[in-house]
Amino acid sequence: MAENINPRSSLLALPTAPTRRPWLVIFVDPGPAEPGAALRNRILLRLLKRLRPGFRHVLAISPEGQDNSWLVVNPGSDMLAVGILNSSTVMADLRHAVILGRAHFVTVTATRPPAWRFRGLFTCVAAIAHLTGTPAGPFCTPWRFYQHLRAAPKSSA
């Protein structure tokens, strides 16, 4: 599934993921702070409460192979988690969360942007916008990103 890298856009000539990869961009709220959570995490969760409910975090998943595997990209406040999830219930679980109003998603086909884009702070929105090649302002909230993706022409979102 790898593509050859464009030598003008990378320091290393390594293969990259396909640029036309389908992604489910998922919008959710983070869970409550765990008991004994670091002060930094408690403050961050308090700041996130100012954002629109249901749109306080964004992550993305993409089908990987033929055996119910999903590539998961979850940008957190302290790290970027990337991994493979092997589960046959991902879509059923996502549908259930949407029905309960706990999640929203938009299907996006990743594209390579025509030019370099300034992404601003390392936020979940900036990371997922960069991953999918979709436009987002440097200080875009998850709700605004969701609106932008929903309004995009159906050929790309």
C-alpha positions, -999 to +999 in steps of 0.1 A: +000+000+000+030+023+001+038+050-025+072+062-036+081+094-018+085+126-038+122+134-033+115+172-033+092+169-003+112+146+020+147+143+034+146+105+033+136+085+002+112+062+021+078+049+009+048+067+023+012+058+029-011+063+000-023+099-004-058+088-016-064+068+016-100+068+029-104+080+065-133+082+090-127+115+109-143+110+142-154+138+166-159+129+203-155+143+238-127+130+259-135+111+290-132+126+325-099+130+342-087+098+359-082+099+397-048+114+404-045+128+369-017+154+364-027+190+370-018+198+334-044+172+322-071+185+346-065+220+333-067+209+297-100+191+303-114+222+320-103+243+290-119+218+266-153+223+283-154+257+266-157+239+232-189+227+217-201+194+234-195+164+212-167+183+194-139+185+219-116+160+202-110+145+168-092+113+157-092+093+125-094+056+115-088+039+082-094+003+070-061-016+068-060-047+048-088-073+046-090-087+081-111-062+101-080-041+109-081-004+113-052+021+113-059+045+142-044+080+145-053+097+178-035+130+185-034+135+222-021+164+243+010+146+252+016+122+223+005+111+188-009+076+191-007+056+159-016+019+158-035-010+143-068-020+159-080-055+151-118-055+156-148-066+137-170-043+158-155-009+149-183+002+126-210-012+148-195+006+178-192+038+159-228+036+146-240+030+182-220+060+195-235+082+167-270+070+176-264+079+212-250+113+202-216+106+216-198+107+183-200+123+148-179+114+118-171+125+083-157+103+055-126+119+039-103+107+011-069+120+020-052+141-007-018+157-010-023+195-007-010+215-037+013+235-014+028+236+020+003+246+047+009+263+081-010+242+106-005+263+137-004+247+172-001+209+175-038+203+182-059+173+174-075+193+145-041+204+131-028+168+132-059+152+115-061+181+089-024+174+081-030+137+079-059+140+055-045+169+035-076+190+042-076+227+049-080+240+085-070+273+099-041+274+124-065+277+154-095+257+141-117+240+167-131+205+161-166+219+156-153+243+128-133+215+113-164+193+113-184+220+096-157+225+070-155+188+062-193+185+059-195+215+036-166+202+013-175+189-021-186+152-019-156+142-041-132+149-012-153+146+020 
